[in-house]
């Protein structure tokens, strides 16, 4: 499994909105801060808006904000909206494994363990956690002797 550029940018976009919690953020400003093209962000924000993760305000002074608190979004929720399944192999992409070899495939045990580990990590980390990590990084960068 490899997270696409779209998935990585979606996470950066959501984190940027979380940093400006309860404020309306212009996509143009996110594009500048995150160094992501407006066209790419427009595609991503459309998906995030349709699934109810962000709210928009139109007109002058308009922009976007998170629909919920950063603690209510996991990395897994965001990536699945953009990427679809996070399964490392096709036979694990759906609830029912329809692979003709699934009862005899020893490698499936490994792939299932990997998939479970991926889900455990992405479903435990929230945007609020990432905000804390951001503060830690900035704190280290602001430290001067």
C-alpha positions as CSV (number, residue, x, y, z in Angstrom):
1,X,0.0,0.0,0.0
2,X,1.3,3.4,-0.9
3,X,-0.5,6.6,0.0
4,X,-0.9,8.8,-3.1
5,X,0.0,12.5,-3.3
6,X,-3.8,13.2,-3.1
7,X,-4.0,11.4,0.2
8,X,-0.9,13.1,1.6
9,X,-2.2,16.5,0.5
10,X,-5.7,15.8,2.0
11,X,-4.1,15.1,5.3
12,X,-2.0,18.4,5.1
13,X,-5.2,20.3,4.1
14,X,-7.2,18.9,7.1
15,X,-4.3,19.6,9.4
16,X,-4.0,23.2,8.1
17,X,-7.7,23.7,8.7
18,X,-7.4,22.2,12.2
19,X,-4.6,24.7,13.0
20,X,-7.0,27.5,12.3
21,X,-9.9,25.8,14.2
22,X,-13.2,27.8,14.2
23,X,-11.8,30.2,11.6
24,X,-12.8,30.4,8.0
25,X,-9.7,29.6,5.9
26,X,-9.2,30.5,2.3
27,X,-8.0,27.7,0.0
28,X,-5.6,30.2,-1.5
29,X,-3.9,30.6,1.9
30,X,-3.7,26.9,2.4
31,X,-2.2,26.5,-1.1
32,X,0.5,29.0,-0.2
33,X,1.3,27.6,3.3
34,X,1.3,24.0,2.1
35,X,2.9,24.7,-1.3
36,X,0.1,22.7,-3.0
37,X,-1.5,23.8,-6.3
38,X,-5.0,25.4,-6.0
39,X,-6.4,23.0,-8.7
40,X,-5.3,20.0,-6.6
41,X,-6.7,21.4,-3.4
42,X,-10.0,22.2,-5.1
43,X,-10.3,18.5,-6.1
44,X,-9.5,17.4,-2.6
45,X,-11.8,19.9,-0.8
46,X,-14.7,18.8,-3.0
47,X,-14.4,15.2,-1.7
48,X,-14.0,16.4,1.9
49,X,-17.0,18.7,1.6
50,X,-19.2,16.0,0.1
51,X,-18.5,13.6,2.9
52,X,-19.2,16.3,5.5
53,X,-15.7,16.7,6.9
54,X,-15.5,20.4,6.0
55,X,-17.9,23.2,5.7
56,X,-17.7,26.1,3.3
57,X,-18.8,29.7,3.5
58,X,-19.3,31.4,0.1
59,X,-18.7,35.0,-0.9
60,X,-16.2,37.6,0.2
61,X,-14.4,36.4,3.3
62,X,-15.5,32.9,2.5
63,X,-13.5,29.7,2.8
64,X,-13.5,26.5,4.7
65,X,-13.5,25.1,8.2
66,X,-13.6,21.7,9.8
67,X,-17.2,20.5,10.4
68,X,-16.1,18.9,13.7
69,X,-13.4,19.2,16.3
70,X,-9.9,17.9,15.3
71,X,-10.2,15.1,17.9
72,X,-13.2,13.7,15.9
73,X,-11.1,13.0,12.8
74,X,-8.7,10.1,12.5
75,X,-6.0,9.8,9.8
76,X,-7.8,6.6,8.7
77,X,-11.1,8.4,8.2
78,X,-9.4,11.1,6.0
79,X,-7.3,8.7,4.0
80,X,-10.2,6.3,3.3
81,X,-12.3,9.1,1.9
82,X,-9.5,10.1,-0.5
83,X,-7.7,6.7,-1.2
84,X,-10.5,4.2,-0.7
85,X,-9.3,1.0,0.8
86,X,-5.9,0.9,2.6
87,X,-5.6,-2.8,2.1
88,X,-2.1,-3.9,1.0
89,X,-3.5,-6.5,-1.4
90,X,-6.6,-6.7,-3.5
91,X,-8.1,-9.7,-1.8
92,X,-8.5,-7.7,1.4
93,X,-10.2,-4.7,-0.1
94,X,-13.7,-5.9,0.5
95,X,-15.5,-7.3,3.6
96,X,-15.7,-10.8,2.0
97,X,-12.5,-12.3,0.6
98,X,-13.6,-13.8,-2.7
99,X,-10.1,-15.0,-3.8
100,X,-10.3,-18.6,-4.9
101,X,-7.1,-19.3,-2.9
102,X,-8.1,-17.6,0.4
103,X,-8.4,-20.9,2.3
104,X,-5.0,-22.2,1.3
105,X,-3.0,-19.0,0.9
106,X,-0.4,-18.8,3.6
107,X,0.7,-15.3,2.6
108,X,-2.8,-14.1,3.3
109,X,-2.0,-14.5,7.0
110,X,0.8,-12.0,6.6
111,X,-1.2,-9.6,4.5
112,X,-4.0,-9.6,7.0
113,X,-1.6,-8.9,9.9
114,X,-0.1,-6.0,7.9
115,X,-3.6,-4.6,7.1
116,X,-4.6,-4.9,10.8
117,X,-1.5,-3.0,11.8
118,X,-2.1,-0.3,9.3
119,X,-5.7,0.2,10.4
120,X,-4.7,0.2,14.1
121,X,-2.2,3.1,13.5
122,X,-4.3,5.2,11.1
123,X,-7.4,4.8,13.3
124,X,-5.7,5.8,16.5
125,X,-4.0,9.0,15.4
126,X,-6.4,12.0,15.2
127,X,-5.9,15.5,13.8
128,X,-5.7,16.7,17.4
129,X,-2.7,14.4,17.9
130,X,-1.1,15.8,14.8
131,X,-1.7,19.3,16.1
132,X,0.3,18.4,19.2
133,X,3.1,17.0,17.1
134,X,3.1,20.2,15.1
135,X,3.4,22.3,18.3
136,X,6.3,20.1,19.4
137,X,8.1,20.5,16.1
138,X,7.6,24.3,16.2
139,X,8.8,24.5,19.8
140,X,12.0,22.8,18.8
141,X,12.4,25.1,15.8
142,X,11.9,28.2,18.0
143,X,14.5,27.1,20.5
144,X,17.6,29.4,20.2
145,X,20.8,29.4,22.2
